Amino acid sequence: NPTNLCDFLFIKFIDNKSNNFYIIQNDNIMGKLLFIILFLFSFNNSYSQHKKEEAPKPLNLSTVTKLIQYPDSAKVNKIEGRVVVKLLVDANGEVERISDQIEGPEVFHEEIIRVSWFLKFTPAKIDGENVKCWISVPFKFKLNIPEEQSE
């Protein structure tokens, strides 16, 4: 005869990755808890193994930066700022898509979109395999205004 509710408990697990089926029937609740803890620990380790990830790196950012033409309206209004564009880089390191959501003064957006297509990257990698990924690239717009000399 069972002496308490714990004697009626049994636990069933199916590990979908290995198709192993586990049943534990134990009169001891501590044994059941220990099994659950060990099972969950092994389950987490098998499904969340750390993958080696490598972010894309720009190959020609300085060259592309030199292509930027400061917009005339920004010069006239003395607008400066930092613009961040989000790019989808394909598995070959080419820009596949440019996000519509660009951060920074709107006067620079059109120019950043134009030059961003020229960017080249090392491909992003997961476990050594080339993958596409989104990357944010910042650009800084600063006017080169010579200081006025006093007479």
Solvent accessible surface area in square Angstrom, and as a share of the most:
residue,aa,sasa,rsa
1,N,186,0.95
2,P,67,0.42
3,T,123,0.71
4,N,83,0.42
5,L,136,0.68
6,C,37,0.22
7,D,37,0.19
8,F,134,0.56
9,L,79,0.39
10,F,117,0.49
11,I,29,0.15
12,K,115,0.49
13,F,42,0.18
14,I,102,0.52
15,D,19,0.10
16,N,120,0.62
17,K,126,0.53
18,S,58,0.37
19,N,124,0.64
20,N,68,0.35
21,F,109,0.45
22,Y,71,0.27
23,I,96,0.49
24,I,34,0.17
25,Q,140,0.62
26,N,42,0.22
27,D,112,0.58
28,N,80,0.41
29,I,62,0.31
30,M,132,0.59
31,G,20,0.20
32,K,1,0.01
33,L,81,0.40
34,L,103,0.51
35,F,46,0.19
36,I,50,0.25
37,I,111,0.56
38,L,106,0.53
39,F,22,0.09
40,L,85,0.42
41,F,132,0.55
42,S,60,0.39
43,F,73,0.31
44,N,85,0.44
45,N,77,0.39
46,S,37,0.24
47,Y,96,0.37
48,S,74,0.48
49,Q,122,0.54
50,H,186,0.83
51,K,126,0.53
52,K,149,0.63
53,E,127,0.57
54,E,73,0.33
55,A,71,0.55
56,P,10,0.06
57,K,110,0.47
58,P,62,0.39
59,L,118,0.59
60,N,36,0.18
61,L,58,0.29
62,S,78,0.50
63,T,80,0.46
64,V,1,0.01
65,T,65,0.38
66,K,170,0.72
67,L,79,0.39
68,I,35,0.18
69,Q,124,0.55
70,Y,40,0.15
71,P,27,0.17
72,D,104,0.54
73,S,57,0.37
74,A,0,0.00
75,K,99,0.42
76,V,121,0.69
77,N,94,0.48
78,K,141,0.60
79,I,55,0.28
80,E,74,0.33
81,G,22,0.21
82,R,147,0.54
83,V,0,0.00
84,V,21,0.12
85,V,0,0.00
86,K,89,0.38
87,L,0,0.00
88,L,20,0.10
89,V,1,0.00
90,D,29,0.15
91,A,37,0.29
92,N,115,0.59
93,G,1,0.01
94,E,71,0.32
95,V,16,0.09
96,E,79,0.35
97,R,130,0.48
98,I,18,0.09
99,S,14,0.09
100,D,134,0.70
101,Q,153,0.68
102,I,18,0.09
103,E,117,0.52
104,G,38,0.36
105,P,42,0.27
106,E,141,0.63
107,V,45,0.26
108,F,0,0.00
109,H,37,0.16
110,E,146,0.65
111,E,22,0.10
112,I,0,0.00
113,I,69,0.35
114,R,95,0.35
115,V,0,0.00
116,S,0,0.00
117,W,123,0.43
118,F,99,0.41
119,L,1,0.00
120,K,81,0.34
121,F,5,0.02
122,T,43,0.25
123,P,29,0.18
124,A,5,0.04
125,K,64,0.27
126,I,64,0.32
127,D,90,0.47
128,G,59,0.57
129,E,119,0.53
130,N,62,0.32
131,V,39,0.22
132,K,110,0.46
133,C,35,0.21
134,W,98,0.34
135,I,33,0.17
136,S,67,0.43
137,V,8,0.04
138,P,65,0.41
139,F,9,0.04
140,K,159,0.67
141,F,6,0.03
142,K,124,0.52
143,L,26,0.13
144,N,146,0.75
145,I,102,0.52
146,P,111,0.70
147,E,163,0.73
148,E,170,0.76
149,Q,169,0.75
150,S,113,0.73
151,E,219,0.98
